Amino acid sequence: AFLAKCRDGRVRMVKVSISDLAGGGDPVLTLDTNANSEGATWDQEWDRCVPGNVQDSTPCFILYRLDDKDAGEFYLWVLISWSPDNSPTRQKMLYASTKATLKKQFGES
């Protein structure tokens, strides 16, 4: 539901994580954090939004909104799939196999 609200241009960055699978169920994508745009351009807001939201050994997905729009007037987004080499193998595999699900849920822009 939150991803649908991101299309209006107010949200600049969304960090998505996979919830704890201690119960052995299917992976669940969860909103970890987000940052609203402060009115600056995407490249001016990058340092405020992205580096502080990645951790050295924890995979995550970050959706980052650019200022350009596609032919349908939807903002273009960059999907960053952060999977550090020193994170546990199981986590890296989980994130790799879940990337397509996230892209499908977010939409084509």
C-alpha positions as a printed NumPy array, in Angstrom:
array([[  0.   ,   0.   ,   0.   ],
       [  2.866,   2.369,   0.826],
       [  4.519,   1.806,  -2.556],
       [  1.37 ,   3.008,  -4.321],
       [  1.543,   6.278,  -2.361],
       [  5.139,   6.864,  -3.492],
       [  4.146,   7.763,  -7.016],
       [  3.073,  11.341,  -6.221],
       [  6.648,  12.665,  -5.961],
       [  6.786,  13.388,  -2.227],
       [  8.855,  10.326,  -1.322],
       [ 12.491,  10.345,  -2.462],
       [ 13.76 ,   7.055,  -1.002],
       [ 12.276,   3.813,   0.287],
       [ 14.286,   1.118,   2.049],
       [ 12.766,  -2.358,   1.939],
       [ 13.979,  -5.344,   3.953],
       [ 12.946,  -8.958,   4.187],
       [ 11.329,  -9.763,   7.503],
       [ 12.697, -12.423,   9.843],
       [ 11.856, -15.891,   8.616],
       [ 12.285, -17.711,  11.92 ],
       [  8.953, -19.419,  11.301],
       [ 10.181, -20.839,   7.999],
       [  7.448, -19.171,   5.944],
       [  7.659, -17.298,   2.683],
       [  9.784, -14.13 ,   2.619],
       [  7.859, -10.97 ,   3.497],
       [  8.953,  -7.593,   2.183],
       [  8.684,  -4.892,   4.835],
       [  9.101,  -1.144,   4.764],
       [ 12.245,  -0.405,   6.738],
       [ 12.418,   3.372,   6.342],
       [ 11.702,   6.153,   3.866],
       [ 12.713,   9.743,   3.213],
       [ 10.603,  12.504,   1.744],
       [ 11.984,  14.854,  -0.841],
       [ 13.076,  18.216,   0.519],
       [ 12.567,  19.923,  -2.838],
       [ 16.124,  19.557,  -4.111],
       [ 17.171,  17.539,  -7.151],
       [ 17.808,  13.792,  -6.898],
       [ 21.58 ,  14.183,  -7.039],
       [ 21.535,  16.826,  -4.286],
       [ 19.49 ,  14.533,  -2.006],
       [ 21.45 ,  11.328,  -2.704],
       [ 23.965,  11.731,   0.13 ],
       [ 21.212,  12.494,   2.624],
       [ 19.106,   9.494,   1.634],
       [ 21.21 ,   6.553,   0.478],
       [ 24.599,   6.053,   2.246],
       [ 23.165,   6.213,   5.767],
       [ 20.576,   3.574,   4.947],
       [ 22.933,   0.775,   3.938],
       [ 24.819,  -1.339,   6.455],
       [ 28.12 ,  -3.102,   5.881],
       [ 26.799,  -6.65 ,   6.279],
       [ 23.018,  -6.439,   5.875],
       [ 21.311,  -6.771,   2.48 ],
       [ 18.417,  -4.488,   1.578],
       [ 16.581,  -2.959,  -1.347],
       [ 16.491,   0.789,  -1.846],
       [ 14.115,   2.473,  -4.256],
       [ 15.333,   5.951,  -5.137],
       [ 13.179,   8.414,  -7.084],
       [ 14.701,  10.452,  -9.883],
       [ 13.23 ,  13.737, -11.095],
       [ 12.536,  12.521, -14.642],
       [  9.22 ,  11.042, -15.717],
       [  8.318,   8.408, -18.284],
       [  5.819,   8.798, -21.147],
       [  2.949,   8.1  , -18.734],
       [  4.094,  10.968, -16.471],
       [  5.215,   8.582, -13.717],
       [  8.47 ,   9.302, -11.907],
       [ 11.403,   7.083, -12.773],
       [ 12.919,   5.069,  -9.921],
       [ 16.247,   3.308,  -9.443],
       [ 16.268,  -0.047,  -7.647],
       [ 19.416,  -0.61 ,  -5.62 ],
       [ 19.879,  -4.189,  -4.54 ],
       [ 22.421,  -3.973,  -1.715],
       [ 23.954,  -7.362,  -0.976],
       [ 27.415,  -7.031,   0.586],
       [ 29.925,  -9.853,   0.125],
       [ 30.289, -10.351,   3.873],
       [ 26.567, -10.853,   4.546],
       [ 25.391, -14.419,   5.262],
       [ 24.939, -16.579,   2.15 ],
       [ 21.331, -17.396,   3.045],
       [ 20.456, -13.688,   3.192],
       [ 22.136, -12.977,  -0.139],
       [ 20.22 , -15.822,  -1.785],
       [ 16.95 , -14.634,  -0.242],
       [ 17.409, -11.108,  -1.548],
       [ 18.406, -12.314,  -5.011],
       [ 15.323, -14.509,  -5.259],
       [ 12.992, -11.774,  -3.961],
       [ 14.1  ,  -8.935,  -6.253],
       [ 11.626,  -9.872,  -8.997],
       [  8.77 ,  -9.849,  -6.468],
       [  9.645,  -6.33 ,  -5.343],
       [  9.849,  -5.081,  -8.928],
       [  6.449,  -6.599,  -9.677],
       [  4.84 ,  -5.069,  -6.584],
       [  6.273,  -1.612,  -7.264],
       [  5.335,  -1.433, -10.928],
       [  7.077,  -0.724, -14.172],
       [  8.437,   2.784, -13.598]])
